[in-house]
Amino acid sequence: MDNIILVVMALVLIAIAVFLIPLLVELKRTVASLRKTVEEKLNPVLEELQPTLKNMQHISENINGVTSNVRQLAQAVGDVGRSISVVNGLIENIGSSATIKVISFKTGIRAALGYLLTNLTRKGGRT
């Protein structure tokens, strides 16, 4: 009985070997074909991709430089806007101060002329 089991196991192993050997040979051919296809078609694409990636990196660095310059320009424009706002406030203060001074001077002249005319007419009537 043991011999029969050993013979059956040997036959099964032989059958598996008969099926596995051609399968492994075909798998080896497929892998070799795949490697050849990759080397022929994918390697040139990868070689062309390297300069493209370098160009993209260079463009990215240029964009970063331009962005930095734009950021500095925006800050400068903001500073100029704030300066203009301060100057505008000063001009408004000076303008309103000058207007107040002119109005006050005008009122003072009117009061002085009114007082002078009133006193002249009183003295003129007495003399």
Secondary structure, 3 states (H helix, E strand, C coil): CHHHHHHHHHHHHHHHHHHHHHHHHHHHHHHHHHHHHHHHHHHHHHHHHHHHHHHHHHHHHHHHHHHHHHHHHHHHHHHHHHHHHHHHHHHHHHHHHHHHHHHHHHHHHHHHHHHHHHHHHHHHHHC
